[in-house]
Amino acid sequence: MKYHELLELYKKKELGEEQREMVERDLERHEAISEYLFEKEEADILQGSAEMAKGSERQSAGKGKNAEDDFTKRVNRAIRRAFLKMGAAVCAVTLIVVLLILFVLPNTVSNFYYDPGRIVSENNYGGTTNQMSLDLAVYTELALPGTYRDDVQVEDRGYGNYDITIYQSVSRSGEFRHVAGRIEKNKLRLYDINLFNHLSANNFGWFQMNMDRKDTLTEQLEKGVGSFAYTPESKEQSAEYLEELDDNKLYLACVTLDKILSYDDFIRFTEKYSEQMLDIWCVPRTAEDSHMPIGRPANLGFYIQLGRSSMLEWDREKYPDLILWSFDDPSDWDEAEEKIKDGTFAAEHFAVMLDYMSEQDEFLGMMREQTGETYAEAADYIRENGLQIYGFACVANKETLLELNAEEEVFGIRTEDAG
């Protein structure tokens, strides 16, 4: 039997008395030997420590200064490492902050303001339409006959600030009037403040007259009905005024109709001059009131003649036929000319334009216009009442305007130079 097996039986108290006594004697002997060895080793360690202490005392005089220098160097190295780590951390944080300021913050701030360069759609040729090009195309057609603009180039300066250039794509005078400007947090500044001048509210004689009467404008004036603020005040005065025009120039003419016409009658009337007049823009009634009240968008209209085309794109499902002259296939030109002659189609086309503008509150605010609600109300009126035309604008020469002024349907004409 091995001795460790014997010890196991001893611990379990399974040995006989003789074997148990033998193991106990062995254990006693082993304890005595272990105690002796421990005391001897402890004495040797103490002796060695004393000798080392004596040696250290002898060496300390020569090495004290070196030890201090080594300690100082180690401390300095630790400090330098700490500063390097802290510097790297500060540089990293600073770089991140700078990058955020340069590239993230400007765009984040811009999200709170009107963005003229926001891409709203892309055409089949890879060209894009930005927000302000589309907004201006609709706005200038609605409110500014003779000042159609649909091309705005935008340079983003960040933080809601943009440099813009508004290009004129078609000119009737032969002179192109491109205008630069800035948009700064929804504030528009143009370097030609006259670009978006509106027609005078009383450019069309019906503005302050009773539109609900069946009388012509001439008859109402003869009866003293309404307050008239329009010059010239008669067909004769208009003819005298037109005679003073230059024979060789084109003019933007605002024509007041003597009688409010249905859209069908208006189309029949203007077709007689379709070869002589350009950019015919009709002005439908947009309110139930006899005159246009303050706050109501007055003298709003749309083009009935294809004088220009556009490559603009938009959400055609939400705003069908928003811009009638925008298409990819030239064969659609004839179809568009026929569609705009239909009163039902034209009314919806005009109402959709008003719908779109009613939702552009940021743009309208920037243009210092009424709120979108007024345009929405005008759209509702058109859908309920159809198109009742009280005037129109066109580009024509002196001879054509004199001929037009002689027509029974015309009350008077005012002009300005064509752009």
DRENZA-50384 format. One record per residue (C-alpha): residue number from 1; x, y, z. Coordinates in nm, 2 decimals, decimal comma. Layout:
// residues N
(mivo NUM; (X; Y; Z))
...
This chain:
// residues 419
(mivo 1; (0,00; 0,00; 0,00))
(mivo 2; (0,13; 0,35; -0,09))
(mivo 3; (0,19; 0,59; 0,19))
(mivo 4; (-0,06; 0,85; 0,06))
(mivo 5; (-0,33; 0,58; 0,06))
(mivo 6; (-0,23; 0,50; 0,42))
(mivo 7; (-0,28; 0,87; 0,51))
(mivo 8; (-0,62; 0,87; 0,35))
(mivo 9; (-0,72; 0,57; 0,57))
(mivo 10; (-0,58; 0,76; 0,87))
(mivo 11; (-0,80; 1,06; 0,80))
(mivo 12; (-1,10; 0,84; 0,76))
(mivo 13; (-1,00; 0,66; 1,09))
(mivo 14; (-1,01; 0,32; 0,93))
(mivo 15; (-0,65; 0,21; 1,04))
(mivo 16; (-0,58; -0,04; 1,31))
(mivo 17; (-0,42; 0,08; 1,63))
(mivo 18; (-0,07; -0,02; 1,54))
(mivo 19; (-0,08; 0,14; 1,20))
(mivo 20; (-0,24; 0,46; 1,34))
(mivo 21; (0,04; 0,50; 1,60))
(mivo 22; (0,30; 0,45; 1,32))
(mivo 23; (0,15; 0,73; 1,11))
(mivo 24; (0,12; 0,96; 1,41))
(mivo 25; (0,49; 0,91; 1,48))
(mivo 26; (0,58; 0,99; 1,12))
(mivo 27; (0,37; 1,31; 1,13))
(mivo 28; (0,53; 1,42; 1,45))
(mivo 29; (0,88; 1,37; 1,30))
(mivo 30; (0,78; 1,56; 0,98))
(mivo 31; (0,66; 1,86; 1,19))
(mivo 32; (0,98; 1,88; 1,38))
(mivo 33; (1,19; 1,87; 1,06))
(mivo 34; (0,97; 2,14; 0,90))
(mivo 35; (1,00; 2,37; 1,20))
(mivo 36; (1,38; 2,33; 1,20))
(mivo 37; (1,41; 2,42; 0,83))
(mivo 38; (1,18; 2,73; 0,86))
(mivo 39; (1,39; 2,87; 1,15))
(mivo 40; (1,71; 2,82; 0,95))
(mivo 41; (1,57; 2,99; 0,64))
(mivo 42; (1,45; 3,29; 0,84))
(mivo 43; (1,79; 3,33; 0,99))
(mivo 44; (1,96; 3,32; 0,65))
(mivo 45; (1,72; 3,58; 0,51))
(mivo 46; (1,79; 3,82; 0,81))
(mivo 47; (2,16; 3,78; 0,76))
(mivo 48; (2,13; 3,85; 0,39))
(mivo 49; (1,92; 4,16; 0,44))
(mivo 50; (2,18; 4,30; 0,68))
(mivo 51; (2,45; 4,25; 0,43))
(mivo 52; (2,24; 4,41; 0,16))
(mivo 53; (2,17; 4,71; 0,38))
(mivo 54; (2,54; 4,76; 0,45))
(mivo 55; (2,61; 4,74; 0,07))
(mivo 56; (2,33; 4,98; 0,00))
(mivo 57; (2,47; 5,23; 0,25))
(mivo 58; (2,80; 5,21; 0,07))
(mivo 59; (2,65; 5,27; -0,27))
(mivo 60; (2,39; 5,53; -0,18))
(mivo 61; (2,64; 5,81; -0,15))
(mivo 62; (2,75; 5,76; -0,52))
(mivo 63; (2,41; 5,67; -0,66))
(mivo 64; (2,18; 5,91; -0,47))
(mivo 65; (2,20; 6,18; -0,73))
(mivo 66; (2,15; 5,94; -1,02))
(mivo 67; (1,84; 5,79; -0,85))
(mivo 68; (1,69; 6,14; -0,81))
(mivo 69; (1,77; 6,22; -1,17))
(mivo 70; (1,61; 5,90; -1,29))
(mivo 71; (1,30; 5,96; -1,08))
(mivo 72; (1,27; 6,32; -1,22))
(mivo 73; (1,31; 6,19; -1,58))
(mivo 74; (1,04; 5,93; -1,52))
(mivo 75; (0,80; 6,19; -1,38))
(mivo 76; (0,87; 6,43; -1,67))
(mivo 77; (0,81; 6,15; -1,92))
(mivo 78; (0,48; 6,06; -1,75))
(mivo 79; (0,38; 6,43; -1,76))
(mivo 80; (0,47; 6,46; -2,13))
(mivo 81; (0,27; 6,15; -2,21))
(mivo 82; (-0,03; 6,28; -2,02))
(mivo 83; (-0,01; 6,62; -2,20))
(mivo 84; (0,03; 6,45; -2,54))
(mivo 85; (-0,28; 6,23; -2,48))
(mivo 86; (-0,48; 6,53; -2,36))
(mivo 87; (-0,36; 6,74; -2,66))
(mivo 88; (-0,46; 6,46; -2,90))
(mivo 89; (-0,80; 6,44; -2,73))
(mivo 90; (-0,85; 6,82; -2,75))
(mivo 91; (-0,74; 6,83; -3,11))
(mivo 92; (-0,99; 6,55; -3,20))
(mivo 93; (-1,28; 6,72; -3,02))
(mivo 94; (-1,19; 7,06; -3,18))
(mivo 95; (-1,17; 6,90; -3,52))
(mivo 96; (-1,51; 6,74; -3,48))
(mivo 97; (-1,66; 7,07; -3,36))
(mivo 98; (-1,51; 7,26; -3,66))
(mivo 99; (-1,64; 7,00; -3,90))
(mivo 100; (-1,98; 7,02; -3,75))
(mivo 101; (-1,98; 7,40; -3,78))
(mivo 102; (-1,85; 7,39; -4,14))
(mivo 103; (-2,06; 7,11; -4,28))
(mivo 104; (-2,35; 7,01; -4,05))
(mivo 105; (-2,46; 7,33; -3,87))
(mivo 106; (-2,52; 7,54; -4,19))
(mivo 107; (-2,75; 7,28; -4,34))
(mivo 108; (-2,93; 7,23; -4,01))
(mivo 109; (-2,99; 7,60; -3,97))
(mivo 110; (-3,10; 7,62; -4,34))
(mivo 111; (-3,37; 7,36; -4,27))
(mivo 112; (-3,57; 7,63; -4,08))
(mivo 113; (-3,58; 7,87; -4,38))
(mivo 114; (-3,70; 7,88; -4,74))
(mivo 115; (-3,45; 7,69; -4,96))
(mivo 116; (-3,47; 7,83; -5,32))
(mivo 117; (-3,23; 7,56; -5,44))
(mivo 118; (-3,41; 7,25; -5,31))
(mivo 119; (-3,46; 7,01; -5,60))
(mivo 120; (-3,83; 6,94; -5,64))
(mivo 121; (-3,81; 6,72; -5,95))
(mivo 122; (-3,61; 6,59; -6,24))
(mivo 123; (-3,70; 6,57; -6,61))
(mivo 124; (-3,65; 6,29; -6,85))
(mivo 125; (-3,32; 6,45; -6,97))
(mivo 126; (-3,16; 6,45; -6,63))
(mivo 127; (-3,22; 6,82; -6,57))
(mivo 128; (-3,36; 6,93; -6,24))
(mivo 129; (-3,61; 7,18; -6,12))
(mivo 130; (-3,54; 7,38; -5,80))
(mivo 131; (-3,79; 7,53; -5,57))
(mivo 132; (-3,76; 7,89; -5,66))
(mivo 133; (-3,77; 7,83; -6,04))
(mivo 134; (-4,10; 7,65; -6,00))
(mivo 135; (-4,24; 7,91; -5,75))
(mivo 136; (-4,15; 8,20; -5,97))
(mivo 137; (-4,29; 8,03; -6,28))
(mivo 138; (-4,63; 8,00; -6,12))
(mivo 139; (-4,62; 8,33; -5,94))
(mivo 140; (-4,51; 8,55; -6,23))
(mivo 141; (-4,77; 8,39; -6,46))
(mivo 142; (-5,05; 8,44; -6,20))
(mivo 143; (-4,96; 8,80; -6,11))
(mivo 144; (-4,71; 8,96; -6,34))
(mivo 145; (-4,80; 8,95; -6,71))
(mivo 146; (-4,50; 9,04; -6,92))
(mivo 147; (-4,25; 8,94; -6,65))
(mivo 148; (-4,25; 8,56; -6,67))
(mivo 149; (-3,95; 8,40; -6,50))
(mivo 150; (-3,88; 8,03; -6,46))
(mivo 151; (-3,50; 8,00; -6,43))
(mivo 152; (-3,33; 8,07; -6,10))
(mivo 153; (-2,97; 7,97; -6,03))
(mivo 154; (-2,89; 7,93; -5,66))
(mivo 155; (-2,56; 7,92; -5,46))
(mivo 156; (-2,60; 7,80; -5,11))
(mivo 157; (-2,41; 8,01; -4,85))
(mivo 158; (-2,54; 7,82; -4,55))
(mivo 159; (-2,74; 7,92; -4,25))
(mivo 160; (-3,05; 8,00; -4,46))
(mivo 161; (-2,85; 8,24; -4,69))
(mivo 162; (-2,83; 8,21; -5,07))
(mivo 163; (-2,70; 8,40; -5,37))
(mivo 164; (-2,95; 8,39; -5,66))
(mivo 165; (-2,96; 8,49; -6,02))
(mivo 166; (-3,30; 8,52; -6,20))
(mivo 167; (-3,26; 8,47; -6,57))
(mivo 168; (-3,50; 8,60; -6,84))
(mivo 169; (-3,54; 8,33; -7,10))
(mivo 170; (-3,76; 8,52; -7,35))
(mivo 171; (-3,75; 8,89; -7,44))
(mivo 172; (-4,00; 9,08; -7,65))
(mivo 173; (-3,79; 9,39; -7,66))
(mivo 174; (-3,46; 9,22; -7,75))
(mivo 175; (-3,30; 9,31; -7,42))
(mivo 176; (-3,26; 9,05; -7,15))
(mivo 177; (-3,30; 9,16; -6,80))
(mivo 178; (-3,12; 8,91; -6,57))
(mivo 179; (-3,13; 9,01; -6,21))
(mivo 180; (-2,90; 8,90; -5,92))
(mivo 181; (-2,99; 8,91; -5,55))
(mivo 182; (-2,97; 8,74; -5,22))
(mivo 183; (-3,21; 8,55; -4,99))
(mivo 184; (-3,11; 8,59; -4,62))
(mivo 185; (-3,33; 8,39; -4,39))
(mivo 186; (-3,65; 8,43; -4,59))
(mivo 187; (-3,57; 8,80; -4,68))
(mivo 188; (-3,54; 8,86; -5,05))
(mivo 189; (-3,31; 9,14; -5,17))
(mivo 190; (-3,28; 9,20; -5,55))
(mivo 191; (-3,03; 9,43; -5,71))
(mivo 192; (-3,31; 9,56; -5,94))
(mivo 193; (-3,61; 9,63; -5,71))
(mivo 194; (-3,84; 9,70; -6,01))
(mivo 195; (-3,83; 9,34; -6,14))
(mivo 196; (-4,14; 9,23; -5,97))
(mivo 197; (-4,35; 9,55; -5,98))
(mivo 198; (-4,72; 9,46; -5,99))
(mivo 199; (-4,97; 9,61; -6,22))
(mivo 200; (-5,16; 9,89; -6,06))
(mivo 201; (-5,48; 9,75; -5,90))
(mivo 202; (-5,69; 9,98; -6,12))
(mivo 203; (-5,51; 9,90; -6,44))
(mivo 204; (-5,83; 9,73; -6,54))
(mivo 205; (-6,14; 9,95; -6,52))
(mivo 206; (-6,36; 9,69; -6,35))
(mivo 207; (-6,15; 9,69; -6,03))
(mivo 208; (-6,38; 9,94; -5,84))
(mivo 209; (-6,69; 9,88; -6,04))
(mivo 210; (-7,00; 9,67; -5,98))
(mivo 211; (-6,93; 9,33; -6,14))
(mivo 212; (-7,27; 9,19; -6,05))
(mivo 213; (-7,46; 9,42; -6,29))
(mivo 214; (-7,54; 9,32; -6,64))
(mivo 215; (-7,46; 9,67; -6,77))
(mivo 216; (-7,14; 9,74; -6,96))
(mivo 217; (-6,87; 9,95; -6,80))
(mivo 218; (-6,97; 10,24; -7,03))
(mivo 219; (-7,33; 10,21; -6,92))
(mivo 220; (-7,24; 10,21; -6,55))
(mivo 221; (-7,03; 10,52; -6,59))
(mivo 222; (-7,32; 10,69; -6,77))
(mivo 223; (-7,55; 10,60; -6,49))
(mivo 224; (-7,30; 10,71; -6,22))
(mivo 225; (-7,28; 10,37; -6,07))
(mivo 226; (-6,96; 10,29; -5,88))
(mivo 227; (-6,64; 10,48; -5,82))
(mivo 228; (-6,43; 10,48; -6,13))
(mivo 229; (-6,05; 10,53; -6,10))
(mivo 230; (-5,91; 10,45; -6,45))
(mivo 231; (-5,72; 10,65; -6,71))
(mivo 232; (-5,81; 10,69; -7,00))
(mivo 233; (-6,18; 10,72; -6,91))
(mivo 234; (-6,32; 10,65; -7,26))
(mivo 235; (-6,24; 10,48; -7,59))
(mivo 236; (-6,17; 10,82; -7,74))
(mivo 237; (-5,92; 10,91; -7,47))
(mivo 238; (-5,76; 10,57; -7,51))
(mivo 239; (-5,72; 10,63; -7,89))
(mivo 240; (-5,56; 10,96; -7,83))
(mivo 241; (-5,32; 10,80; -7,59))
(mivo 242; (-5,23; 10,52; -7,83))
(mivo 243; (-5,16; 10,76; -8,11))
(mivo 244; (-4,86; 10,89; -7,92))
(mivo 245; (-4,69; 10,55; -7,92))
(mivo 246; (-4,38; 10,46; -8,12))
(mivo 247; (-4,47; 10,28; -8,45))
(mivo 248; (-4,17; 10,06; -8,43))
(mivo 249; (-4,20; 9,93; -8,07))
(mivo 250; (-4,38; 9,65; -7,90))
(mivo 251; (-4,59; 9,73; -7,59))
(mivo 252; (-4,73; 9,54; -7,30))
(mivo 253; (-5,10; 9,65; -7,31))
(mivo 254; (-5,36; 9,61; -7,04))
(mivo 255; (-5,70; 9,59; -7,21))
(mivo 256; (-6,02; 9,65; -7,01))
(mivo 257; (-6,33; 9,48; -7,16))
(mivo 258; (-6,64; 9,69; -7,17))
(mivo 259; (-6,84; 9,38; -7,07))
(mivo 260; (-6,75; 9,09; -6,86))
(mivo 261; (-6,72; 8,79; -7,10))
(mivo 262; (-6,76; 8,42; -7,06))
(mivo 263; (-6,44; 8,23; -7,14))
(mivo 264; (-6,58; 8,10; -7,46))
(mivo 265; (-6,67; 8,45; -7,58))
(mivo 266; (-6,33; 8,58; -7,48))
(mivo 267; (-6,15; 8,30; -7,68))
(mivo 268; (-6,36; 8,38; -7,99))
(mivo 269; (-6,28; 8,75; -7,95))
(mivo 270; (-5,90; 8,71; -7,91))
(mivo 271; (-5,87; 8,45; -8,19))
(mivo 272; (-5,93; 8,74; -8,44))
(mivo 273; (-5,59; 8,88; -8,32))
(mivo 274; (-5,40; 8,55; -8,26))
(mivo 275; (-5,14; 8,64; -8,52))
(mivo 276; (-5,10; 9,00; -8,41))
(mivo 277; (-5,09; 8,97; -8,03))
(mivo 278; (-4,83; 8,78; -7,82))
(mivo 279; (-4,85; 8,65; -7,47))
(mivo 280; (-5,22; 8,69; -7,42))
(mivo 281; (-5,30; 8,68; -7,05))
(mivo 282; (-5,66; 8,68; -6,93))
(mivo 283; (-5,79; 8,82; -6,60))
(mivo 284; (-6,08; 8,63; -6,45))
(mivo 285; (-6,29; 8,75; -6,17))
(mivo 286; (-6,18; 8,58; -5,84))
(mivo 287; (-6,42; 8,71; -5,58))
(mivo 288; (-6,80; 8,73; -5,52))
(mivo 289; (-6,78; 9,09; -5,41))
(mivo 290; (-6,87; 9,37; -5,65))
(mivo 291; (-6,51; 9,50; -5,62))
(mivo 292; (-6,19; 9,34; -5,51))
(mivo 293; (-6,17; 9,39; -5,13))
(mivo 294; (-5,84; 9,46; -4,95))
(mivo 295; (-5,65; 9,14; -4,90))
(mivo 296; (-5,80; 8,96; -5,19))
(mivo 297; (-5,55; 8,88; -5,47))
(mivo 298; (-5,68; 9,09; -5,75))
(mivo 299; (-5,57; 9,10; -6,12))
(mivo 300; (-5,46; 8,73; -6,12))
(mivo 301; (-5,46; 8,55; -6,45))
(mivo 302; (-5,30; 8,30; -6,68))
(mivo 303; (-5,16; 8,28; -7,04))
(mivo 304; (-5,39; 8,14; -7,31))
(mivo 305; (-5,13; 8,15; -7,58))
(mivo 306; (-4,81; 7,95; -7,62))
(mivo 307; (-4,55; 8,22; -7,62))
(mivo 308; (-4,28; 8,01; -7,44))
(mivo 309; (-4,22; 7,66; -7,32))
(mivo 310; (-4,06; 7,53; -7,00))
(mivo 311; (-3,86; 7,22; -6,90))
(mivo 312; (-3,98; 7,24; -6,54))
(mivo 313; (-4,10; 6,94; -6,36))
(mivo 314; (-4,32; 6,90; -6,05))
(mivo 315; (-4,56; 6,67; -5,87))
(mivo 316; (-4,80; 6,62; -6,16))
(mivo 317; (-5,03; 6,40; -5,97))
(mivo 318; (-5,09; 6,66; -5,70))
(mivo 319; (-5,09; 6,96; -5,95))
(mivo 320; (-5,21; 6,83; -6,29))
(mivo 321; (-5,14; 7,08; -6,57))
(mivo 322; (-4,98; 7,33; -6,33))
(mivo 323; (-4,77; 7,48; -6,61))
(mivo 324; (-4,94; 7,41; -6,94))
(mivo 325; (-4,65; 7,48; -7,16))
(mivo 326; (-4,41; 7,23; -7,00))
(mivo 327; (-4,37; 6,91; -7,19))
(mivo 328; (-4,10; 6,68; -7,34))
(mivo 329; (-4,27; 6,59; -7,67))
(mivo 330; (-4,30; 6,88; -7,93))
(mivo 331; (-4,60; 6,71; -8,07))
(mivo 332; (-4,79; 6,81; -7,75))
(mivo 333; (-4,78; 7,17; -7,86))
(mivo 334; (-5,09; 7,16; -8,08))
(mivo 335; (-5,28; 6,96; -7,81))
(mivo 336; (-5,19; 7,22; -7,55))
(mivo 337; (-5,32; 7,50; -7,77))
(mivo 338; (-5,65; 7,33; -7,81))
(mivo 339; (-5,69; 7,23; -7,45))
(mivo 340; (-5,65; 7,59; -7,32))
(mivo 341; (-5,94; 7,70; -7,54))
(mivo 342; (-6,18; 7,48; -7,34))
(mivo 343; (-6,34; 7,67; -7,05))
(mivo 344; (-6,37; 7,38; -6,82))
(mivo 345; (-6,01; 7,28; -6,87))
(mivo 346; (-5,88; 7,64; -6,84))
(mivo 347; (-6,07; 7,70; -6,52))
(mivo 348; (-5,92; 7,39; -6,35))
(mivo 349; (-5,57; 7,48; -6,48))
(mivo 350; (-5,61; 7,83; -6,33))
(mivo 351; (-5,75; 7,69; -6,00))
(mivo 352; (-5,46; 7,44; -5,98))
(mivo 353; (-5,21; 7,73; -6,01))
(mivo 354; (-5,39; 7,91; -5,73))
(mivo 355; (-5,39; 7,59; -5,52))
(mivo 356; (-5,01; 7,56; -5,56))
(mivo 357; (-4,95; 7,92; -5,47))
(mivo 358; (-5,18; 7,89; -5,17))
(mivo 359; (-4,94; 7,63; -5,02))
(mivo 360; (-4,62; 7,84; -5,06))
(mivo 361; (-4,65; 8,06; -4,75))
(mivo 362; (-4,27; 8,10; -4,71))
(mivo 363; (-4,23; 8,21; -5,07))
(mivo 364; (-4,53; 8,45; -5,05))
(mivo 365; (-4,39; 8,60; -4,73))
(mivo 366; (-4,06; 8,65; -4,90))
(mivo 367; (-4,24; 8,83; -5,18))
(mivo 368; (-4,43; 9,04; -4,93))
(mivo 369; (-4,76; 8,89; -5,05))
(mivo 370; (-5,08; 8,80; -4,89))
(mivo 371; (-5,11; 8,46; -4,71))
(mivo 372; (-5,19; 8,15; -4,90))
(mivo 373; (-5,54; 8,14; -4,77))
(mivo 374; (-5,64; 8,42; -5,01))
(mivo 375; (-5,52; 8,22; -5,31))
(mivo 376; (-5,71; 7,92; -5,18))
(mivo 377; (-6,03; 8,12; -5,16))
(mivo 378; (-5,98; 8,25; -5,52))
(mivo 379; (-5,94; 7,88; -5,64))
(mivo 380; (-6,27; 7,79; -5,47))
(mivo 381; (-6,44; 8,08; -5,64))
(mivo 382; (-6,31; 7,98; -5,98))
(mivo 383; (-6,43; 7,62; -5,93))
(mivo 384; (-6,77; 7,73; -5,82))
(mivo 385; (-6,83; 8,00; -6,08))
(mivo 386; (-6,61; 7,93; -6,38))
(mivo 387; (-6,42; 8,20; -6,57))
(mivo 388; (-6,56; 8,55; -6,61))
(mivo 389; (-6,31; 8,76; -6,79))
(mivo 390; (-6,30; 9,13; -6,73))
(mivo 391; (-5,97; 9,22; -6,90))
(mivo 392; (-5,65; 9,08; -7,05))
(mivo 393; (-5,29; 9,17; -7,12))
(mivo 394; (-5,09; 9,12; -7,44))
(mivo 395; (-4,78; 9,23; -7,63))
(mivo 396; (-4,86; 9,41; -7,95))
(mivo 397; (-4,75; 9,71; -8,16))
(mivo 398; (-4,92; 10,04; -8,20))
(mivo 399; (-5,12; 9,95; -8,51))
(mivo 400; (-5,27; 9,64; -8,35))
(mivo 401; (-5,36; 9,83; -8,03))
(mivo 402; (-5,54; 10,10; -8,22))
(mivo 403; (-5,73; 9,84; -8,41))
(mivo 404; (-5,81; 9,65; -8,09))
(mivo 405; (-5,92; 9,97; -7,92))
(mivo 406; (-6,19; 10,02; -8,19))
(mivo 407; (-6,36; 9,69; -8,11))
(mivo 408; (-6,70; 9,70; -7,94))
(mivo 409; (-6,58; 9,47; -7,67))
(mivo 410; (-6,30; 9,70; -7,56))
(mivo 411; (-6,34; 9,99; -7,32))
(mivo 412; (-5,98; 10,12; -7,30))
(mivo 413; (-5,62; 10,03; -7,31))
(mivo 414; (-5,31; 10,12; -7,10))
(mivo 415; (-4,96; 10,04; -7,20))
(mivo 416; (-4,60; 10,01; -7,09))
(mivo 417; (-4,28; 9,91; -7,26))
(mivo 418; (-4,26; 9,53; -7,33))
(mivo 419; (-3,98; 9,35; -7,14))
